[in-house]
Amino acid sequence: MKEAGRLHIRLVTDLFPPHAGGSRYYYYNLFKRIAGMGENVVVATSRVPGWQEFDAREQTENFKIERHFTALRDLSYSQLPKIAGPLLFEGFNSVAHRPQILHCGDLYPAGLIGVILKRSLNIPFVAYCHGEDITLTARRRFQPKLRNIIYRSADAIIANGSFAIENLLRTGIPQEKVYKITPGLDSRVFFPEAPDPALRRQYGIKDGEVVIVTVARLVARKGHARVIKALAALAPEVPAFKYVVAGRGPMEAELKGLVAELKLQDRVIFAGFVSDDKLNHHYNMADIVALPNTDEDGDVEGFGMVFLEANAAGKPVIGGRSGGTAEAVADGVSGLLVSSDGEHELQDALRRLLRDRYLRERLGAAGLQRARMEFDWDSRATMLREISRDVIASRRRALHTGR
């Protein structure tokens, strides 16, 4: 039986931690905290490597993770039954187990399921927009129409920043339906600490070398190739450096080939996958965190949580002037923003930071203060909980009045 006054929320998302990805940890941080406020949260998602250990560690009485379906390979309609079937089968037609509200973490297929359940069982749902949801689907033949149906059917839409809001309004979504909840930061996880000597030895970092770090999947829009090319051009005129690439992805072989071509094998280290418990050590090992993101055929950086994490460790950042990065990086305050389609600004930003330790320290200190004062997960989770309560109340009123 449901407890009176307690929210019963279900989040449906194709992927969830320990799967890497900024939006996945966005959901984790919001909904784990809502559960910590006494509400009941169930996450319906897929199985990913490491899920057993993660679920055993993270689940509580109020926070449950159910992994019934297979993650989608792509966004084609043929993939829909892989998630829709198990989800619809798991007891939504039982009033005792029916959630009061559904949060749909992805447009497809979760958002489409939200539309179906709202129309068939009167369950209100909340959709999410990270910016690239619209720019990516805009390039497909039929998905813009379905995307718009999902967003217009949603009782509320959570946008992770101004870039996402601009895209939603451009497609005709009413502004009163959209709420902005930017990513937050857990200062207990990301904070300044002395560089780990063992980690420096592992990567062969010598005393006096300036360390540049990128933490991101190895995909084109993250800008790894841009950093490698810029460093190759700057090498003769800047202090000795090491560039540590933390992450895996489809571009790994191509990036390693570029490093060999530019003869930077002794300067660039591919660290591979870095677990969550080692991320803060990697940020603190860095003197500069660079992620000069670009727009790759509509695939853009919706916000950029890496920038906040690096700032929380007291490090200056370099980001690309693309997507929602301008909201994550205060240009000239917490880091430097560079053009996403030219190399001169990136080279200049790297040159300045590599040469000027005091500039690095000033930007890092300001970034640390900004990260701690302006980005807090608890306040964001409280906001999402109140939005959920308002949506449920509005839906009940609409059903009562027959609207």
C-alpha positions as CSV (number, residue, x, y, z in Angstrom):
1,M,0.0,0.0,0.0
2,K,1.1,3.5,-0.7
3,E,1.8,5.8,2.2
4,A,-0.3,8.9,2.3
5,G,1.6,12.1,1.5
6,R,4.6,10.4,0.1
7,L,5.4,10.8,-3.6
8,H,5.7,7.6,-5.7
9,I,8.0,8.5,-8.6
10,R,9.2,6.3,-11.4
11,L,12.1,7.4,-13.6
12,V,12.4,5.6,-17.0
13,T,15.7,5.9,-18.7
14,D,17.5,3.8,-21.3
15,L,20.8,4.1,-19.4
16,F,21.7,4.8,-15.8
17,P,24.9,4.6,-13.7
18,P,27.3,3.0,-13.5
19,H,27.1,3.7,-17.3
20,A,29.2,6.8,-17.9
21,G,27.6,10.0,-19.1
22,G,26.7,13.5,-17.8
23,S,23.0,13.2,-18.2
24,R,23.0,9.8,-16.4
25,Y,24.7,11.2,-13.3
26,Y,22.4,14.2,-13.6
27,Y,19.4,11.8,-13.0
28,Y,21.3,9.9,-10.3
29,N,22.1,13.0,-8.3
30,L,18.6,14.4,-8.5
31,F,16.5,11.3,-7.8
32,K,18.8,9.8,-5.1
33,R,18.4,13.0,-3.2
34,I,14.6,13.1,-3.7
35,A,14.5,9.6,-2.2
36,G,16.7,10.9,0.6
37,M,13.9,13.4,1.3
38,G,11.5,10.6,2.1
39,E,9.9,10.1,-1.3
40,N,9.7,6.7,-3.0
41,V,11.7,6.5,-6.2
42,V,12.0,3.6,-8.6
43,V,14.4,3.7,-11.6
44,A,13.4,1.5,-14.5
45,T,16.5,1.1,-16.8
46,S,18.8,-1.4,-18.5
47,R,21.6,-3.6,-17.4
48,V,25.1,-2.2,-18.0
49,P,28.6,-3.5,-16.9
50,G,29.0,-3.2,-13.2
51,W,25.3,-2.8,-12.4
52,Q,25.1,-5.5,-9.7
53,E,27.8,-3.8,-7.5
54,F,26.3,-0.4,-8.1
55,D,22.8,-1.4,-7.3
56,A,23.8,-3.3,-4.2
57,R,25.7,-0.2,-3.0
58,E,23.1,2.5,-3.9
59,Q,19.7,1.0,-3.3
60,T,17.8,2.0,-0.1
61,E,14.3,1.5,1.2
62,N,13.1,4.5,-0.8
63,F,15.5,4.2,-3.8
64,K,15.0,1.1,-6.0
65,I,16.6,0.3,-9.4
66,E,14.8,-2.2,-11.6
67,R,16.8,-3.4,-14.7
68,H,14.3,-5.2,-17.0
69,F,15.3,-4.3,-20.5
70,T,18.2,-4.0,-23.0
71,A,19.8,-0.7,-23.8
72,L,19.0,0.6,-27.3
73,R,21.6,0.4,-30.0
74,D,20.1,3.4,-31.8
75,L,17.0,5.5,-32.0
76,S,15.1,3.5,-34.6
77,Y,11.5,2.5,-34.0
78,S,12.4,-1.1,-34.3
79,Q,14.2,-0.9,-31.0
80,L,11.1,0.3,-29.1
81,P,9.8,-3.2,-28.0
82,K,13.0,-3.9,-26.1
83,I,12.0,-1.4,-23.5
84,A,8.3,-0.9,-24.0
85,G,7.3,-4.5,-23.5
86,P,9.0,-5.2,-20.2
87,L,8.0,-1.8,-18.8
88,L,4.3,-2.1,-19.7
89,F,4.3,-5.6,-18.4
90,E,5.7,-4.9,-14.9
91,G,2.4,-4.0,-13.2
92,F,1.5,-0.5,-14.3
93,N,-2.1,-1.8,-14.7
94,S,-2.1,-2.6,-10.9
95,V,-3.3,0.5,-9.0
96,A,-1.3,-0.6,-5.9
97,H,2.0,-0.4,-7.9
98,R,1.2,2.4,-10.2
99,P,3.4,5.5,-9.8
100,Q,1.9,8.9,-9.2
101,I,4.2,10.4,-11.8
102,L,6.5,9.2,-14.5
103,H,9.8,11.0,-15.3
104,C,11.1,10.1,-18.8
105,G,14.8,10.5,-19.0
106,D,15.0,10.0,-22.8
107,L,12.8,11.0,-25.7
108,Y,12.9,7.6,-27.2
109,P,11.5,5.3,-26.1
110,A,10.8,6.6,-22.5
111,G,9.0,9.8,-23.7
112,L,6.8,7.8,-26.0
113,I,5.9,5.4,-23.2
114,G,5.1,8.5,-21.1
115,V,2.6,9.6,-23.8
116,I,1.0,6.1,-23.9
117,L,0.7,5.8,-20.1
118,K,-0.7,9.3,-19.7
119,R,-3.4,8.6,-22.3
120,S,-4.2,5.1,-21.2
121,L,-3.8,5.2,-17.4
122,N,-3.9,9.0,-16.7
123,I,-0.3,9.0,-15.3
124,P,1.2,12.4,-15.7
125,F,4.8,12.6,-17.0
126,V,7.8,14.9,-17.0
127,A,10.1,15.0,-20.0
128,Y,13.7,16.2,-20.1
129,C,15.7,18.3,-22.6
130,H,19.5,18.5,-22.6
131,G,19.7,20.6,-25.8
132,E,21.1,18.0,-28.1
133,D,17.7,16.2,-27.9
134,I,16.4,18.7,-30.4
135,T,19.5,19.4,-32.5
136,L,20.1,15.7,-33.1
137,T,16.5,14.7,-33.9
138,A,16.1,17.7,-36.2
139,R,18.4,15.9,-38.7
140,R,16.2,12.8,-38.9
141,R,13.2,12.3,-41.1
142,F,10.3,11.5,-38.8
143,Q,11.6,12.1,-35.3
144,P,11.0,15.8,-35.1
145,K,7.2,15.2,-35.3
146,L,7.3,12.5,-32.6
147,R,9.7,14.6,-30.5
148,N,7.2,17.5,-30.6
149,I,4.3,15.2,-29.7
150,I,6.2,14.0,-26.6
151,Y,7.2,17.4,-25.4
152,R,3.7,18.9,-26.0
153,S,2.1,16.0,-24.2
154,A,4.4,16.2,-21.2
155,D,2.9,17.9,-18.1
156,A,6.3,19.6,-17.5
157,I,9.7,19.7,-19.2
158,I,13.0,20.0,-17.3
159,A,15.7,21.8,-19.3
160,N,19.3,21.5,-18.1
161,G,20.2,25.0,-19.2
162,S,19.4,28.1,-21.3
163,F,20.6,26.4,-24.5
164,A,18.0,23.7,-24.0
165,I,15.3,26.2,-23.2
166,E,16.1,28.2,-26.4
167,N,15.7,25.0,-28.5
168,L,12.4,24.1,-26.8
169,L,10.9,27.5,-27.4
170,R,12.1,27.5,-31.0
171,T,10.1,24.4,-31.6
172,G,6.9,26.0,-30.2
173,I,6.9,24.6,-26.7
174,P,5.0,27.0,-24.3
175,Q,7.4,28.7,-21.9
176,E,5.2,28.1,-18.8
177,K,5.7,24.4,-19.2
178,V,9.5,24.6,-19.1
179,Y,11.6,24.6,-15.9
180,K,15.4,25.1,-15.8
181,I,17.4,22.8,-13.5
182,T,21.1,23.0,-14.3
183,P,23.5,20.3,-13.2
184,G,24.8,20.6,-9.7
185,L,27.9,19.7,-7.9
186,D,28.7,17.5,-4.9
187,S,31.6,19.2,-3.1
188,R,32.1,16.1,-1.0
189,V,33.1,14.2,-4.2
190,F,35.0,17.0,-6.1
191,F,37.3,19.2,-4.0
192,P,40.9,20.5,-4.0
193,E,43.6,18.1,-2.7
194,A,47.3,17.6,-3.3
195,P,48.2,15.8,-6.5
196,D,48.6,12.0,-6.0
197,P,52.4,11.2,-6.4
198,A,51.6,7.6,-7.4
199,L,49.3,8.8,-10.2
200,R,51.9,11.2,-11.5
201,R,54.5,8.4,-11.5
202,Q,51.9,6.1,-13.3
203,Y,51.7,8.6,-16.1
204,G,55.4,9.5,-16.2
205,I,54.8,13.1,-15.2
206,K,58.1,14.9,-14.4
207,D,58.6,17.8,-12.0
208,G,58.0,21.0,-13.7
209,E,55.8,19.6,-16.5
210,V,52.4,21.4,-16.9
211,V,49.6,18.8,-16.9
212,I,46.6,19.2,-19.2
213,V,43.7,16.7,-18.6
214,T,40.6,16.0,-20.6
215,V,37.9,13.8,-19.0
216,A,35.3,12.8,-21.6
217,R,34.2,10.0,-24.0
218,L,36.5,9.8,-27.1
219,V,34.0,11.3,-29.6
220,A,34.5,14.1,-32.0
221,R,32.5,16.8,-30.3
222,K,34.6,16.7,-27.2
223,G,37.5,18.2,-29.0
224,H,40.4,15.9,-28.1
225,A,41.9,16.1,-31.7
226,R,41.8,19.9,-31.4
227,V,43.8,19.8,-28.2
228,I,46.4,17.4,-29.7
229,K,46.9,19.5,-32.8
230,A,47.1,22.7,-30.8
231,L,49.7,21.2,-28.5
232,A,51.8,20.0,-31.4
233,A,51.9,23.5,-32.8
234,L,52.7,25.1,-29.4
235,A,55.3,22.5,-28.2
236,P,58.4,24.5,-29.3
237,E,57.3,27.7,-27.5
238,V,55.7,26.6,-24.2
239,P,56.9,24.9,-21.1
240,A,57.2,21.1,-21.0
241,F,53.8,19.5,-20.7
242,K,51.9,16.2,-20.4
243,Y,48.4,15.7,-21.9
244,V,46.4,13.0,-20.1
245,V,43.3,11.8,-22.0
246,A,40.9,10.1,-19.5
247,G,38.1,8.1,-21.2
248,R,37.3,5.6,-23.9
249,G,35.3,5.8,-27.1
250,P,35.1,5.2,-30.8
251,M,37.8,7.7,-31.7
252,E,40.5,6.1,-29.6
253,A,42.4,4.5,-32.5
254,E,42.1,7.6,-34.6
255,L,43.4,9.9,-31.8
256,K,46.3,7.5,-31.1
257,G,47.2,7.6,-34.8
258,L,47.1,11.4,-34.7
259,V,49.5,11.5,-31.7
260,A,51.9,9.2,-33.6
261,E,51.6,11.3,-36.7
262,L,52.5,14.5,-34.8
263,K,55.2,12.7,-32.8
264,L,53.7,13.5,-29.4
265,Q,53.9,9.9,-28.0
266,D,56.1,11.1,-25.1
267,R,53.7,14.0,-24.3
268,V,50.2,12.4,-24.6
269,I,49.0,9.6,-22.3
270,F,45.7,7.7,-22.9
271,A,44.5,6.8,-19.5
272,G,41.5,4.8,-20.6
273,F,38.4,4.5,-18.4
274,V,38.7,6.3,-15.1
275,S,36.4,5.1,-12.3
276,D,34.3,7.6,-10.3
277,D,36.5,7.2,-7.2
278,K,39.6,8.2,-9.2
279,L,38.1,11.2,-11.0
280,N,38.9,13.8,-8.3
281,H,42.5,12.6,-8.2
282,H,42.8,13.2,-12.0
283,Y,41.3,16.7,-11.7
284,N,43.8,17.5,-8.9
285,M,46.7,16.2,-10.9
286,A,45.8,18.7,-13.7
287,D,47.0,22.3,-14.1
288,I,44.5,22.8,-16.9
289,V,41.3,20.9,-17.8
290,A,40.6,21.3,-21.5
291,L,37.4,20.2,-23.3
292,P,37.0,22.5,-26.4
293,N,33.7,21.0,-27.5
294,T,32.3,21.6,-30.9
295,D,29.0,21.0,-32.9
296,E,29.3,17.7,-34.8
297,D,26.2,17.4,-37.1
298,G,23.8,18.5,-34.3
299,D,25.6,16.6,-31.6
300,V,26.5,19.3,-29.0
301,E,27.4,19.7,-25.4
302,G,24.2,20.4,-23.6
303,F,25.9,21.8,-20.5
304,G,29.2,20.2,-19.5
305,M,29.4,18.9,-16.0
306,V,33.2,18.3,-16.4
307,F,33.8,22.0,-16.2
308,L,32.0,22.2,-12.8
309,E,33.9,19.2,-11.5
310,A,37.2,20.6,-12.5
311,N,36.4,24.0,-11.1
312,A,35.4,22.3,-7.8
313,A,38.9,20.9,-7.7
314,G,40.2,24.4,-8.1
315,K,41.3,24.0,-11.7
316,P,40.9,26.4,-14.7
317,V,39.1,25.1,-17.7
318,I,39.0,25.6,-21.4
319,G,35.7,25.0,-23.2
320,G,34.3,25.5,-26.7
321,R,31.8,28.2,-27.4
322,S,29.1,25.7,-28.5
323,G,25.9,24.4,-27.1
324,G,25.3,25.1,-23.4
325,T,29.0,25.4,-22.4
326,A,28.8,29.2,-21.9
327,E,26.5,28.5,-18.9
328,A,29.0,26.1,-17.3
329,V,32.1,28.2,-17.9
330,A,32.2,31.8,-16.9
331,D,34.5,33.1,-19.6
332,G,37.5,35.0,-18.1
333,V,36.4,34.1,-14.6
334,S,36.4,30.3,-14.1
335,G,38.1,29.5,-17.4
336,L,38.4,30.4,-21.1
337,L,35.9,29.9,-23.9
338,V,37.2,29.4,-27.4
339,S,35.7,29.3,-30.9
340,S,34.4,25.9,-31.9
341,D,35.3,26.2,-35.5
342,G,38.8,27.7,-35.5
343,E,42.1,26.8,-33.9
344,H,43.7,30.2,-33.2
345,E,41.7,30.9,-30.1
346,L,42.3,27.4,-28.7
347,Q,46.1,27.8,-29.3
348,D,46.0,31.2,-27.6
349,A,44.1,29.9,-24.6
350,L,46.5,27.0,-24.1
351,R,49.5,29.2,-24.7
352,R,48.4,31.7,-22.0
353,L,47.6,29.0,-19.4
354,L,50.7,26.9,-20.1
355,R,52.9,30.0,-19.7
356,D,51.1,31.8,-16.8
357,R,50.9,29.9,-13.5
358,Y,49.3,33.0,-11.8
359,L,46.5,33.1,-14.4
360,R,45.9,29.4,-13.8
361,E,45.7,29.9,-10.1
362,R,43.4,33.0,-10.4
363,L,40.9,31.2,-12.7
364,G,41.0,28.1,-10.6
365,A,40.3,29.9,-7.4
366,A,37.4,31.8,-8.9
367,G,36.0,28.6,-10.4
368,L,36.2,26.9,-7.1
369,Q,34.2,29.7,-5.4
370,R,31.6,29.8,-8.2
371,A,31.2,26.0,-8.2
372,R,30.5,25.9,-4.5
373,M,28.3,28.9,-4.3
374,E,26.1,28.6,-7.4
375,F,25.8,24.8,-8.0
376,D,24.2,22.8,-5.4
377,W,22.4,19.4,-6.0
378,D,20.2,19.6,-2.9
379,S,18.4,22.8,-4.0
380,R,17.9,21.3,-7.5
381,A,16.5,18.1,-6.1
382,T,14.1,20.1,-3.9
383,M,13.0,22.1,-7.0
384,L,12.3,18.9,-9.0
385,R,10.3,17.4,-6.1
386,E,8.1,20.5,-5.9
387,I,7.6,20.4,-9.6
388,S,6.5,16.8,-9.3
389,R,4.0,17.6,-6.6
390,D,2.6,20.5,-8.6
391,V,2.2,18.3,-11.7
392,I,0.4,15.6,-9.7
393,A,-1.9,18.2,-8.1
394,S,-2.7,19.8,-11.5
395,R,-3.4,16.4,-13.1
396,R,-5.8,15.6,-10.3
397,R,-7.6,18.9,-10.7
398,A,-7.9,18.3,-14.5
399,L,-9.4,14.9,-14.0
400,H,-11.8,16.1,-11.4
401,T,-13.1,18.9,-13.6
402,G,-13.1,16.6,-16.7
403,R,-10.6,18.7,-18.7
